[in-house]
């Protein structure tokens, strides 16, 4: 009825309330999972990093993806580091998403929500 919002802001608020969102990342205590098993490993890593704060242990990323081939996983992380999607620590025990990786993760989420 009476409010201090502009019509566009009010519509945006209503849209956010009625939109049914299905989360792409599930988390519980120290476990996270990407709920779309069809996503490529690279995409899963970007999503997991983009929804984490700060640095993430690469061992956690490996555990969260459920991927079993550690040598390929580490090779992928080095490749993504070279592409400047993530920052991989010199000792390779931690990773952190970089702005280009965040942009790619946002695009994955946008495409997934369509």
Wavefront OBJ file of the C-alpha trace (Angstrom):
o trace
v 0.000 0.000 0.000
v 2.182 2.820 1.276
v 5.935 2.494 1.066
v 9.070 4.493 0.473
v 10.338 2.377 -2.407
v 10.435 3.235 -6.047
v 8.190 0.957 -8.170
v 11.207 -0.677 -9.805
v 12.743 -1.499 -6.407
v 9.429 -2.868 -5.131
v 9.079 -5.088 -8.210
v 12.618 -6.374 -7.750
v 11.830 -7.242 -4.130
v 8.642 -9.069 -5.124
v 10.485 -10.940 -7.889
v 13.153 -12.089 -5.448
v 10.500 -13.387 -3.066
v 8.589 -15.395 -5.672
v 11.572 -16.744 -7.535
v 12.234 -20.325 -6.541
v 15.940 -20.894 -6.358
v 17.537 -24.289 -6.392
v 20.963 -24.023 -4.828
v 23.878 -25.233 -6.899
v 26.174 -25.672 -3.901
v 25.225 -27.632 -0.790
v 27.247 -27.308 2.386
v 27.217 -28.848 5.822
v 29.969 -28.273 8.380
v 33.208 -29.089 6.523
v 31.654 -30.659 3.406
v 30.534 -28.901 0.231
v 29.068 -30.389 -2.913
v 28.185 -29.126 -6.363
v 24.704 -30.557 -6.868
v 24.956 -30.860 -10.641
v 27.127 -33.960 -11.254
v 27.179 -33.203 -14.999
v 29.294 -30.072 -14.532
v 32.900 -30.433 -15.609
v 35.555 -30.609 -12.918
v 36.893 -27.164 -13.887
v 33.437 -25.632 -13.384
v 32.989 -27.393 -10.068
v 36.322 -26.048 -8.803
v 35.395 -22.501 -9.842
v 31.984 -22.727 -8.181
v 33.415 -24.147 -4.966
v 36.095 -21.466 -4.818
v 33.685 -18.659 -5.686
v 31.356 -19.598 -2.843
v 34.189 -19.836 -0.317
v 35.808 -16.985 1.510
v 39.542 -16.636 1.214
v 41.917 -19.494 0.547
v 40.760 -23.102 0.324
v 42.902 -26.168 0.917
v 43.388 -28.040 -2.354
v 42.808 -31.264 -0.408
v 39.352 -29.924 0.500
v 38.620 -29.094 -3.149
v 39.595 -32.620 -4.124
v 37.400 -34.076 -1.372
v 34.454 -31.789 -2.208
v 34.484 -32.712 -5.892
v 34.832 -36.423 -5.138
v 37.404 -36.642 -7.912
v 39.780 -39.589 -7.512
v 42.691 -38.847 -9.852
v 44.879 -36.564 -7.722
v 47.586 -36.054 -10.357
v 45.068 -34.884 -12.992
v 43.356 -32.682 -10.390
v 46.655 -30.981 -9.528
v 47.440 -30.586 -13.240
v 44.047 -28.905 -13.738
v 44.699 -26.520 -10.838
v 48.097 -25.587 -12.317
v 46.449 -24.991 -15.700
v 43.758 -22.796 -14.130
v 46.501 -20.930 -12.251
v 48.257 -20.315 -15.584
v 44.988 -18.988 -17.023
v 44.750 -16.663 -13.987
v 41.411 -18.094 -12.910
v 42.778 -18.967 -9.495
v 45.854 -18.314 -7.410
v 47.592 -21.527 -6.452
v 50.048 -21.321 -3.560
v 53.676 -22.147 -4.362
v 53.419 -25.324 -2.288
v 50.093 -26.095 -4.045
v 48.232 -26.695 -0.770
v 45.853 -23.720 -1.081
v 43.926 -22.011 -3.857
v 41.976 -18.789 -4.074
v 39.722 -17.569 -6.864
v 40.831 -14.571 -8.935
v 38.511 -12.018 -10.605
v 38.523 -13.790 -14.020
v 37.601 -17.033 -12.237
v 34.811 -15.263 -10.366
v 33.468 -13.944 -13.667
v 33.508 -17.438 -15.183
v 31.796 -18.889 -12.088
v 29.111 -16.184 -12.279
v 28.507 -17.100 -15.925
v 28.189 -20.789 -14.994
v 25.623 -19.903 -12.337
v 23.759 -17.597 -14.724
v 23.576 -20.272 -17.424
v 22.517 -22.876 -14.862
v 19.655 -20.716 -13.606
v 18.071 -20.270 -17.059
l 1 2 3 4 5 6 7 8 9 10 11 12 13 14 15 16 17 18 19 20 21 22 23 24 25 26 27 28 29 30 31 32 33 34 35 36 37 38 39 40 41 42 43 44 45 46 47 48 49 50 51 52 53 54 55 56 57 58 59 60 61 62 63 64 65 66 67 68 69 70 71 72 73 74 75 76 77 78 79 80 81 82 83 84 85 86 87 88 89 90 91 92 93 94 95 96 97 98 99 100 101 102 103 104 105 106 107 108 109 110 111 112 113 114
